[in-house]
Amino acid sequence: MAPRKYNARDVRFQIEDFLNPGVWTEFRTALNGSGEGGINTFTRSFEYEATDTTTFGSNGRAETQNMQEGMSLTLEGFRLVDPATGALDPAMSLAELQAARLGNDSVVGFRFAGPGATNWTVWAQATFQLGDQGGGNNDKVSWSCTVTRSGPSTSVAIS
């Protein structure tokens, strides 16, 4: 089959439980996770650091080489809270707890996959930073966090 466009709402995202390595919790989207979807937007960003390699022989034309590549993914949507218990959505709760950790404890696993994928893209070490939360008079409360890869990406089969 020829490659084709796919729905952003069908991408899956999971966070590893810092206190239970190897245990993954899915962020709720339109189709994934349990119950009402909270995540409704994601943005994958790339960052590069380049070095200037211009010499006199460059004849006035700048020359560069990429020396470092970074990646982050921002998840945005609605803050999900259980109205009976006040408990935050499990994946959002893990992300908020992780964002509060510092130093060596600030990294944990994160993975994501598009629809039909047979492998997760895995960031074995990633940091979480919370974004804006809030809303106006007639809004639902928003939620966001940015996940930044630390080290290389790997992959593992979706089971």
CYANA upper distance limits for C-alpha pairs under 8 A (distance plus 0.5 A):
  6 TYR  CA     10 ASP  CA      8.13
  6 TYR  CA    115 PRO  CA      7.86
  7 ASN  CA     11 VAL  CA      7.95
  8 ALA  CA     41 THR  CA      8.15
  8 ALA  CA     42 PHE  CA      8.30
  9 ARG  CA     29 THR  CA      6.91
  9 ARG  CA     30 ALA  CA      6.25
  9 ARG  CA     31 LEU  CA      7.91
  9 ARG  CA     40 ASN  CA      7.20
  9 ARG  CA     41 THR  CA      8.23
 10 ASP  CA     29 THR  CA      8.00
 10 ASP  CA     30 ALA  CA      7.46
 10 ASP  CA     31 LEU  CA      6.95
 10 ASP  CA     32 ASN  CA      8.19
 10 ASP  CA    114 GLY  CA      7.13
 10 ASP  CA    115 PRO  CA      6.26
 11 VAL  CA    112 PHE  CA      7.57
 11 VAL  CA    113 ALA  CA      6.24
 11 VAL  CA    114 GLY  CA      4.96
 11 VAL  CA    115 PRO  CA      6.43
 12 ARG  CA     26 GLU  CA      7.88
 12 ARG  CA     27 PHE  CA      7.90
 12 ARG  CA     29 THR  CA      7.94
 12 ARG  CA     32 ASN  CA      7.14
 12 ARG  CA    112 PHE  CA      5.82
 12 ARG  CA    113 ALA  CA      5.82
 12 ARG  CA    114 GLY  CA      6.91
 12 ARG  CA    115 PRO  CA      8.31
 13 PHE  CA     26 GLU  CA      6.36
 13 PHE  CA     27 PHE  CA      6.15
 13 PHE  CA    110 PHE  CA      8.00
 13 PHE  CA    111 ARG  CA      6.35
 13 PHE  CA    112 PHE  CA      4.91
 13 PHE  CA    113 ALA  CA      7.40
 14 GLN  CA     24 TRP  CA      6.46
 14 GLN  CA     25 THR  CA      5.80
 14 GLN  CA     26 GLU  CA      4.79
 14 GLN  CA     27 PHE  CA      6.32
 14 GLN  CA     91 ALA  CA      8.01
 14 GLN  CA    110 PHE  CA      6.28
 14 GLN  CA    111 ARG  CA      5.84
 14 GLN  CA    112 PHE  CA      6.82
 15 ILE  CA     24 TRP  CA      6.02
 15 ILE  CA     25 THR  CA      5.95
 15 ILE  CA     26 GLU  CA      7.11
 15 ILE  CA     27 PHE  CA      8.18
 15 ILE  CA     91 ALA  CA      7.16
 15 ILE  CA     94 LEU  CA      7.87
 15 ILE  CA     95 ALA  CA      7.82
 15 ILE  CA    108 VAL  CA      8.25
 15 ILE  CA    109 GLY  CA      6.57
 15 ILE  CA    110 PHE  CA      5.14
 15 ILE  CA    111 ARG  CA      7.16
 16 GLU  CA     20 ASN  CA      8.23
 16 GLU  CA     21 PRO  CA      7.00
 16 GLU  CA     22 GLY  CA      6.98
 16 GLU  CA     23 VAL  CA      6.17
 16 GLU  CA     24 TRP  CA      4.94
 16 GLU  CA     25 THR  CA      6.90
 16 GLU  CA    108 VAL  CA      6.78
 16 GLU  CA    109 GLY  CA      5.44
 16 GLU  CA    110 PHE  CA      6.51
 17 ASP  CA     21 PRO  CA      6.30
 17 ASP  CA     22 GLY  CA      7.78
 17 ASP  CA     23 VAL  CA      6.13
 17 ASP  CA     24 TRP  CA      6.59
 17 ASP  CA     25 THR  CA      7.71
 17 ASP  CA     94 LEU  CA      7.22
 17 ASP  CA    108 VAL  CA      8.08
 17 ASP  CA    109 GLY  CA      8.44
 18 PHE  CA     98 GLN  CA      7.98
 18 PHE  CA    108 VAL  CA      6.56
 25 THR  CA     90 PRO  CA      7.65
 25 THR  CA     91 ALA  CA      6.11
 26 GLU  CA     32 ASN  CA      7.70
 26 GLU  CA     33 GLY  CA      5.78
 26 GLU  CA     91 ALA  CA      6.57
 27 PHE  CA     32 ASN  CA      7.79
 27 PHE  CA     33 GLY  CA      6.32
 27 PHE  CA     38 GLY  CA      8.20
 27 PHE  CA     39 ILE  CA      7.57
 27 PHE  CA     90 PRO  CA      8.48
 27 PHE  CA     91 ALA  CA      5.73
 27 PHE  CA     92 MET  CA      7.62
 28 ARG  CA     32 ASN  CA      5.99
 28 ARG  CA     33 GLY  CA      4.81
 28 ARG  CA     34 SER  CA      6.91
 28 ARG  CA     35 GLY  CA      7.88
 28 ARG  CA     36 GLU  CA      7.51
 28 ARG  CA     37 GLY  CA      5.22
 28 ARG  CA     38 GLY  CA      5.97
 28 ARG  CA     39 ILE  CA      6.57
 28 ARG  CA     91 ALA  CA      8.31
 29 THR  CA     33 GLY  CA      7.06
 29 THR  CA     36 GLU  CA      8.21
 29 THR  CA     37 GLY  CA      4.82
 29 THR  CA     38 GLY  CA      6.28
 29 THR  CA     39 ILE  CA      5.55
 29 THR  CA     40 ASN  CA      6.98
 30 ALA  CA     36 GLU  CA      8.07
 30 ALA  CA     37 GLY  CA      5.57
 30 ALA  CA     38 GLY  CA      8.39
 30 ALA  CA     39 ILE  CA      8.29
 30 ALA  CA     40 ASN  CA      8.05
 31 LEU  CA     37 GLY  CA      7.98
 32 ASN  CA     37 GLY  CA      8.21
 33 GLY  CA     37 GLY  CA      8.12
 38 GLY  CA     77 GLY  CA      5.81
 38 GLY  CA     78 PHE  CA      5.27
 38 GLY  CA     79 ARG  CA      6.94
 38 GLY  CA     80 LEU  CA      6.74
 39 ILE  CA     75 LEU  CA      6.98
 39 ILE  CA     76 GLU  CA      6.02
 39 ILE  CA     77 GLY  CA      4.74
 39 ILE  CA     78 PHE  CA      6.87
 40 ASN  CA     75 LEU  CA      8.37
 40 ASN  CA     76 GLU  CA      6.68
 40 ASN  CA     77 GLY  CA      5.35
 40 ASN  CA     78 PHE  CA      8.16
 41 THR  CA     75 LEU  CA      6.57
 41 THR  CA     76 GLU  CA      5.62
 41 THR  CA     77 GLY  CA      6.70
 42 PHE  CA     73 LEU  CA      7.33
 42 PHE  CA     74 THR  CA      5.88
 42 PHE  CA     75 LEU  CA      5.11
 42 PHE  CA     76 GLU  CA      6.60
 43 THR  CA     73 LEU  CA      6.02
 43 THR  CA     74 THR  CA      5.64
 43 THR  CA     75 LEU  CA      7.37
 44 ARG  CA     71 MET  CA      7.82
 44 ARG  CA     72 SER  CA      6.34
 44 ARG  CA     73 LEU  CA      4.79
 44 ARG  CA     74 THR  CA      6.99
 45 SER  CA     71 MET  CA      6.17
 45 SER  CA     72 SER  CA      5.70
 45 SER  CA     73 LEU  CA      6.52
 46 PHE  CA     69 GLU  CA      7.70
 46 PHE  CA     70 GLY  CA      6.26
 46 PHE  CA     71 MET  CA      5.12
 46 PHE  CA     72 SER  CA      7.10
 47 GLU  CA     69 GLU  CA      6.24
 47 GLU  CA     70 GLY  CA      5.34
 47 GLU  CA     71 MET  CA      6.56
 48 TYR  CA     66 ASN  CA      7.12
 48 TYR  CA     67 MET  CA      7.94
 48 TYR  CA     68 GLN  CA      6.07
 48 TYR  CA     69 GLU  CA      5.10
 48 TYR  CA     70 GLY  CA      6.70
 49 GLU  CA     66 ASN  CA      6.48
 49 GLU  CA     67 MET  CA      6.19
 49 GLU  CA     68 GLN  CA      5.49
 49 GLU  CA     69 GLU  CA      7.05
 50 ALA  CA     64 THR  CA      6.70
 50 ALA  CA     65 GLN  CA      5.87
 50 ALA  CA     66 ASN  CA      4.72
 50 ALA  CA     67 MET  CA      5.66
 50 ALA  CA     68 GLN  CA      7.37
 51 THR  CA     64 THR  CA      5.99
 51 THR  CA     65 GLN  CA      6.06
 51 THR  CA     66 ASN  CA      7.01
 51 THR  CA     67 MET  CA      7.00
 52 ASP  CA     62 ALA  CA      8.04
 52 ASP  CA     63 GLU  CA      6.57
 52 ASP  CA     64 THR  CA      5.09
 52 ASP  CA     65 GLN  CA      7.34
 53 THR  CA     62 ALA  CA      8.20
 53 THR  CA     63 GLU  CA      5.73
 53 THR  CA     64 THR  CA      5.58
 53 THR  CA     65 GLN  CA      7.38
 54 THR  CA     58 SER  CA      6.39
 54 THR  CA     61 ARG  CA      7.92
 54 THR  CA     62 ALA  CA      5.97
 54 THR  CA     63 GLU  CA      5.27
 54 THR  CA     64 THR  CA      7.42
 55 THR  CA     59 ASN  CA      8.35
 56 PHE  CA     60 GLY  CA      7.97
 58 SER  CA     62 ALA  CA      7.42
 58 SER  CA     63 GLU  CA      7.78
 70 GLY  CA    149 ARG  CA      7.47
 71 MET  CA    148 THR  CA      6.62
 71 MET  CA    149 ARG  CA      6.17
 72 SER  CA    146 THR  CA      7.22
 72 SER  CA    147 VAL  CA      5.93
 72 SER  CA    148 THR  CA      4.68
 72 SER  CA    149 ARG  CA      6.38
 73 LEU  CA    146 THR  CA      6.19
 73 LEU  CA    147 VAL  CA      5.67
 73 LEU  CA    148 THR  CA      6.99
 74 THR  CA    144 SER  CA      7.58
 74 THR  CA    145 CYS  CA      6.23
 74 THR  CA    146 THR  CA      4.68
 74 THR  CA    147 VAL  CA      6.61
 75 LEU  CA    144 SER  CA      5.96
 75 LEU  CA    145 CYS  CA      6.02
 75 LEU  CA    146 THR  CA      6.83
 75 LEU  CA    147 VAL  CA      8.47
 76 GLU  CA    142 SER  CA      7.94
 76 GLU  CA    143 TRP  CA      6.24
 76 GLU  CA    144 SER  CA      4.73
 76 GLU  CA    145 CYS  CA      7.23
 77 GLY  CA    142 SER  CA      6.16
 77 GLY  CA    143 TRP  CA      5.88
 77 GLY  CA    144 SER  CA      6.90
 78 PHE  CA    140 LYS  CA      7.18
 78 PHE  CA    141 VAL  CA      6.31
 78 PHE  CA    142 SER  CA      4.88
 78 PHE  CA    143 TRP  CA      5.71
 79 ARG  CA     88 LEU  CA      8.28
 79 ARG  CA     89 ASP  CA      8.32
 79 ARG  CA     92 MET  CA      8.38
 79 ARG  CA    133 GLN  CA      8.39
 79 ARG  CA    140 LYS  CA      8.43
 79 ARG  CA    141 VAL  CA      6.22
 79 ARG  CA    142 SER  CA      5.87
 79 ARG  CA    143 TRP  CA      5.38
 80 LEU  CA     88 LEU  CA      6.46
 80 LEU  CA     89 ASP  CA      5.87
 80 LEU  CA     92 MET  CA      8.46
 81 VAL  CA     86 GLY  CA      6.16
 81 VAL  CA     87 ALA  CA      6.01
 81 VAL  CA     88 LEU  CA      4.95
 81 VAL  CA     89 ASP  CA      6.33
 82 ASP  CA     86 GLY  CA      5.52
 82 ASP  CA     87 ALA  CA      5.75
 82 ASP  CA     88 LEU  CA      6.91
 82 ASP  CA     89 ASP  CA      7.78
 83 PRO  CA     87 ALA  CA      8.34
 88 LEU  CA     92 MET  CA      7.16
 88 LEU  CA     93 SER  CA      6.13
 89 ASP  CA     93 SER  CA      6.42
 90 PRO  CA     94 LEU  CA      6.76
 91 ALA  CA     95 ALA  CA      6.72
 92 MET  CA     96 GLU  CA      6.64
 93 SER  CA     97 LEU  CA      6.64
 94 LEU  CA     98 GLN  CA      6.51
 95 ALA  CA     99 ALA  CA      6.59
 95 ALA  CA    128 PHE  CA      6.90
 95 ALA  CA    145 CYS  CA      8.18
 96 GLU  CA    100 ALA  CA      7.09
 96 GLU  CA    128 PHE  CA      8.29
 96 GLU  CA    130 LEU  CA      7.38
 97 LEU  CA    101 ARG  CA      7.38
 98 GLN  CA    106 SER  CA      6.83
 98 GLN  CA    107 VAL  CA      8.20
 98 GLN  CA    108 VAL  CA      8.21
 98 GLN  CA    127 THR  CA      8.09
 98 GLN  CA    128 PHE  CA      6.73
 99 ALA  CA    106 SER  CA      7.50
 99 ALA  CA    127 THR  CA      7.62
 99 ALA  CA    128 PHE  CA      5.31
 99 ALA  CA    129 GLN  CA      5.62
 99 ALA  CA    130 LEU  CA      6.96
100 ALA  CA    106 SER  CA      8.16
101 ARG  CA    105 ASP  CA      6.21
101 ARG  CA    106 SER  CA      5.22
102 LEU  CA    106 SER  CA      5.20
106 SER  CA    126 ALA  CA      8.39
106 SER  CA    127 THR  CA      6.34
106 SER  CA    128 PHE  CA      8.16
107 VAL  CA    125 GLN  CA      5.65
107 VAL  CA    126 ALA  CA      5.45
107 VAL  CA    127 THR  CA      5.42
107 VAL  CA    128 PHE  CA      8.31
107 VAL  CA    150 SER  CA      8.29
108 VAL  CA    124 ALA  CA      7.12
108 VAL  CA    125 GLN  CA      5.46
108 VAL  CA    126 ALA  CA      5.86
108 VAL  CA    127 THR  CA      7.19
109 GLY  CA    122 VAL  CA      7.77
109 GLY  CA    123 TRP  CA      6.21
109 GLY  CA    124 ALA  CA      4.91
109 GLY  CA    125 GLN  CA      5.56
109 GLY  CA    126 ALA  CA      6.36
110 PHE  CA    122 VAL  CA      6.54
110 PHE  CA    123 TRP  CA      5.73
110 PHE  CA    124 ALA  CA      6.95
110 PHE  CA    125 GLN  CA      7.78
110 PHE  CA    126 ALA  CA      6.92
110 PHE  CA    147 VAL  CA      8.48
111 ARG  CA    120 TRP  CA      6.50
111 ARG  CA    121 THR  CA      5.95
111 ARG  CA    122 VAL  CA      4.88
111 ARG  CA    123 TRP  CA      6.45
112 PHE  CA    120 TRP  CA      6.00
112 PHE  CA    121 THR  CA      5.92
112 PHE  CA    122 VAL  CA      7.31
113 ALA  CA    117 ALA  CA      6.59
113 ALA  CA    119 ASN  CA      7.39
113 ALA  CA    120 TRP  CA      5.51
113 ALA  CA    121 THR  CA      6.65
117 ALA  CA    158 ILE  CA      8.33
118 THR  CA    157 ALA  CA      6.36
118 THR  CA    158 ILE  CA      6.01
119 ASN  CA    155 SER  CA      6.53
119 ASN  CA    156 VAL  CA      5.74
119 ASN  CA    157 ALA  CA      4.68
119 ASN  CA    158 ILE  CA      5.49
120 TRP  CA    155 SER  CA      5.88
120 TRP  CA    156 VAL  CA      5.88
120 TRP  CA    157 ALA  CA      6.66
120 TRP  CA    158 ILE  CA      6.45
121 THR  CA    153 SER  CA      7.19
121 THR  CA    154 THR  CA      6.52
121 THR  CA    155 SER  CA      5.21
121 THR  CA    156 VAL  CA      7.52
122 VAL  CA    153 SER  CA      6.14
122 VAL  CA    154 THR  CA      5.55
122 VAL  CA    155 SER  CA      5.67
122 VAL  CA    156 VAL  CA      7.54
123 TRP  CA    149 ARG  CA      6.37
123 TRP  CA    150 SER  CA      7.86
123 TRP  CA    151 GLY  CA      8.19
123 TRP  CA    152 PRO  CA      7.42
123 TRP  CA    153 SER  CA      5.57
123 TRP  CA    154 THR  CA      7.01
124 ALA  CA    150 SER  CA      8.46
124 ALA  CA    151 GLY  CA      8.48
124 ALA  CA    152 PRO  CA      8.49
124 ALA  CA    153 SER  CA      7.78
124 ALA  CA    154 THR  CA      8.02
125 GLN  CA    149 ARG  CA      6.83
125 GLN  CA    150 SER  CA      5.77
125 GLN  CA    151 GLY  CA      7.25
126 ALA  CA    147 VAL  CA      6.80
126 ALA  CA    148 THR  CA      5.83
126 ALA  CA    149 ARG  CA      4.98
126 ALA  CA    150 SER  CA      5.66
127 THR  CA    147 VAL  CA      6.09
127 THR  CA    148 THR  CA      5.74
127 THR  CA    149 ARG  CA      7.21
127 THR  CA    150 SER  CA      7.70
128 PHE  CA    145 CYS  CA      7.06
128 PHE  CA    146 THR  CA      6.23
128 PHE  CA    147 VAL  CA      5.17
128 PHE  CA    148 THR  CA      7.08
129 GLN  CA    145 CYS  CA      5.94
129 GLN  CA    146 THR  CA      5.72
129 GLN  CA    147 VAL  CA      7.07
130 LEU  CA    144 SER  CA      6.54
130 LEU  CA    145 CYS  CA      4.66
130 LEU  CA    146 THR  CA      6.85
131 GLY  CA    143 TRP  CA      7.58
131 GLY  CA    144 SER  CA      5.34
131 GLY  CA    145 CYS  CA      5.43
131 GLY  CA    146 THR  CA      7.49
132 ASP  CA    142 SER  CA      7.92
132 ASP  CA    143 TRP  CA      6.97
132 ASP  CA    144 SER  CA      6.64
133 GLN  CA    141 VAL  CA      7.06
133 GLN  CA    142 SER  CA      5.40
133 GLN  CA    143 TRP  CA      5.35
133 GLN  CA    144 SER  CA      7.29
134 GLY  CA    140 LYS  CA      8.46
134 GLY  CA    141 VAL  CA      5.36
134 GLY  CA    142 SER  CA      5.72
134 GLY  CA    143 TRP  CA      7.87
135 GLY  CA    139 ASP  CA      5.80
135 GLY  CA    140 LYS  CA      6.79
135 GLY  CA    141 VAL  CA      5.61
135 GLY  CA    142 SER  CA      6.86
136 GLY  CA    140 LYS  CA      8.38
149 ARG  CA    153 SER  CA      8.19
